[in-house]
Amino acid sequence: MKQIRHLAVYIFITSAMLLAQNTSDTLYCTEVEVESMEEYQEMLDFGCSLGCAIGWDFDVSSYLEPQGDNTYGPENLGDCDFSTAWIEGEEGYGISESIIISFDMPEEMENLNFDGIDFINGYAKSATAWEHNSRVKTFKVWLNETFQFYIRLLDTAWPQQATFYPDHTIYLNPGDIVYLDIVDVYEGRKYEDTAITEMNLYGAH
């Protein structure tokens, strides 16, 4: 009986430790404090981001083929156009599909701080498009081959931000690549296709 009790206590403690570890490895998005989408658009147009120091390029592991005049490639992630979106192109909900971020860093630049990401989650072209398509619930973030943390997104079309600073700041060096892997989704009412409308990166201040 004592052995069983000891085993139960061990399992409880181990589970609690794992839960605490998983919680500490997860960053939770918060809504961006703007009065309107027009105000947020002005922030993107005139505000300062990681783009003040360097540029970046988005690539993806897959994307949905064009339908009529609508395209769904990685270029839509950074075009500041809320009527376009990246939509993954695999069967199902796109679990394990990736957004791949490379950086335009000169060789002499080292340890540049990457402090956070703004997202517009889902296909924000319209209320119907947003509801019908799936949205990202959780990203797993990697710097090159090293796991960094998870990002839990809100299920909203309103702009939201994941803040890495200060405890989870990523320090970039020339040649570094950041990967965001889809781990979980909010399911769409009609389509399995998972979408992200916009992303903007912050840091270097």
C-alpha positions in Angstrom: 0.0 0.0 0.0 2.8 2.4 0.8 4.5 1.8 -2.5 1.2 2.6 -4.3 0.9 5.8 -2.3 4.4 6.8 -3.1 3.8 6.0 -6.7 0.7 8.2 -6.7 2.5 11.1 -5.1 5.4 10.7 -7.6 3.0 10.8 -10.5 1.2 13.8 -9.1 4.4 15.8 -8.6 5.8 14.8 -12.0 2.5 15.8 -13.7 2.5 19.2 -11.8 6.1 19.8 -12.9 5.4 19.0 -16.5 2.3 21.3 -16.5 4.3 24.1 -14.9 7.1 23.6 -17.5 4.6 23.6 -20.4 2.9 26.8 -19.0 6.2 28.6 -18.7 7.0 27.7 -22.4 3.7 29.2 -23.7 3.3 32.9 -24.5 -0.3 34.2 -24.7 -1.3 36.8 -27.2 -3.2 40.0 -26.1 -5.3 42.3 -28.2 -3.5 45.3 -29.6 -4.9 48.5 -28.1 -6.4 50.4 -31.1 -9.8 51.9 -31.6 -10.3 50.6 -35.1 -8.7 48.6 -37.9 -8.0 51.9 -39.7 -5.9 53.0 -36.7 -4.0 49.7 -36.8 -3.4 50.2 -40.5 -1.8 53.6 -39.7 0.4 51.9 -37.1 1.6 49.4 -39.8 2.1 52.2 -42.3 3.9 54.7 -40.1 5.0 52.8 -36.9 8.4 51.4 -36.1 9.0 47.6 -36.1 11.9 45.3 -36.6 11.8 46.6 -40.1 13.4 49.8 -38.9 16.6 47.9 -38.4 16.4 45.0 -40.9 14.0 43.4 -43.4 12.6 40.0 -43.4 11.0 37.5 -45.8 8.1 35.1 -45.3 8.1 31.6 -46.8 5.7 28.8 -46.0 5.7 25.0 -46.2 2.5 25.0 -48.3 -0.2 27.3 -49.5 -3.6 26.9 -51.1 -3.8 27.2 -54.9 -5.3 30.5 -56.3 -9.0 30.6 -56.7 -10.1 33.2 -59.3 -8.5 36.5 -58.4 -7.7 35.3 -54.8 -4.2 34.1 -54.0 -3.0 32.6 -50.7 0.8 32.6 -50.8 3.3 33.9 -48.2 3.5 37.3 -49.7 0.1 38.0 -48.2 1.5 37.8 -44.7 3.3 41.1 -44.9 1.4 43.1 -47.5 -0.6 45.3 -45.0 -3.7 44.3 -46.8 -6.4 42.8 -44.5 -8.4 41.4 -47.5 -5.6 38.9 -48.3 -4.3 35.9 -46.3 -1.9 33.0 -46.3 -3.9 29.8 -46.2 -2.0 26.5 -45.9 -2.4 24.0 -48.7 -2.3 20.6 -47.1 -5.2 18.2 -46.4 -6.9 18.7 -43.1 -6.3 21.6 -40.8 -2.6 22.2 -41.6 -1.2 20.7 -38.5 2.7 20.9 -38.7 2.6 23.3 -41.6 5.1 26.2 -41.1 5.6 29.9 -41.6 9.4 30.4 -42.2 11.0 33.8 -41.5 14.4 34.7 -42.8 16.1 38.0 -42.1 18.1 40.6 -44.2 20.9 41.0 -41.8 24.4 42.3 -42.7 27.3 40.1 -41.6 28.5 42.6 -39.1 25.2 42.7 -37.2 25.0 40.4 -34.2 22.6 39.5 -31.4 19.7 41.7 -32.7 16.7 41.5 -30.4 13.5 40.1 -31.8 10.8 41.0 -29.3 7.4 40.0 -30.6 4.9 39.5 -33.4 1.6 41.0 -34.2 -1.0 38.7 -35.9 -4.3 39.1 -37.6 -5.5 35.6 -37.2 -7.7 33.8 -39.7 -9.0 35.1 -43.1 -10.1 38.6 -42.1 -11.4 39.6 -45.6 -15.0 39.5 -44.2 -16.9 38.2 -41.2 -18.1 35.2 -43.3 -14.6 34.3 -44.6 -13.2 34.5 -41.0 -15.9 32.3 -39.6 -15.8 29.7 -42.4 -12.1 29.2 -42.4 -9.9 27.8 -39.6 -7.6 29.9 -37.5 -4.3 29.1 -35.7 -4.7 28.3 -32.0 -1.1 27.4 -31.2 2.3 27.9 -32.9 5.5 26.1 -31.9 8.4 28.5 -32.4 12.0 27.5 -33.4 15.1 29.4 -33.9 17.0 27.3 -36.5 16.9 23.8 -34.9 16.3 25.0 -31.3 12.8 25.1 -29.8 12.0 28.4 -28.2 8.4 28.5 -27.0 4.7 28.1 -27.9 2.5 31.0 -28.9 -1.2 30.7 -28.0 -3.3 33.0 -30.3 -6.7 34.5 -29.5 -9.7 33.4 -31.7 -10.4 36.9 -33.0 -9.9 38.9 -36.2 -8.8 41.8 -34.1 -5.0 42.6 -34.1 -3.2 40.7 -31.4 0.4 40.6 -30.2 2.7 38.0 -28.7 5.4 39.7 -26.6 8.7 37.8 -26.3 10.5 40.6 -24.2 12.1 40.3 -21.7 12.1 36.6 -20.7 11.8 35.0 -24.2 13.5 37.5 -26.5 15.1 35.9 -29.5 18.6 37.2 -30.4 19.2 37.1 -34.2 22.4 36.6 -36.0 23.1 36.5 -39.8 21.7 33.4 -41.4 19.2 32.7 -38.6 15.7 31.4 -39.5 12.6 31.4 -37.3 10.0 28.7 -37.9 6.4 28.9 -36.7 4.8 25.4 -36.8 1.0 25.0 -36.5 0.3 22.8 -33.5 -3.5 23.4 -33.0 -6.3 25.3 -34.6 -9.7 26.8 -34.0 -11.9 25.0 -36.5 -13.8 26.9 -39.2 -17.5 26.4 -39.6 -17.2 25.4 -43.2 -13.6 24.8 -44.2 -10.6 23.0 -42.7 -8.2 25.5 -44.4 -6.2 27.4 -41.8 -5.4 31.1 -42.4 -3.3 34.0 -41.1 -4.1 37.4 -42.6 -1.1 39.5 -41.4 2.1 39.4 -39.4 4.4 42.2 -38.2 7.6 41.7 -36.3 9.0 43.9 -33.5 12.5 44.4 -32.0 15.9 46.1 -32.3 15.0 49.0 -29.9 
